[in-house]
Amino acid sequence: MKINYDRAKCCGHNRCYSLAPEIWDVDDEGYAILRLEGDIPAELEEKAQLTADNCPEFAITVEA
């Protein structure tokens, strides 16, 4: 599973960071930063999907 993140769509609501700080961080301007590269570990797949489902701008997508 991989996460795709479109920073241009991000408005800085930080729901992703609130739901999964293991996967997301926030930069100095309040925008999300993906902390992981490559495949998401199996134990974080559910949280990755949760962040995609809760992004109001649809800036996060998950692919199997």
C-alpha positions, 0 to 999 in steps of 0.5 A: 500500500502506498500513499499519494499526497498532493500538497497543492490541494492541502489547506492545512486542516491537519486532520491527517496529522491528528489521526496518524502522527506516525505517518504525517507531520506538519511544516512551519506553514501548517501543511502536511508532510508525509513522514514515510516513503515507499510502502506503508507498513501493514500495521499502519495501513488502516490509519493511512486509509483513515487519513485519506477518508478524512481529508476534506480536500482529497489531497490524500489517496491510498493505492494498494 
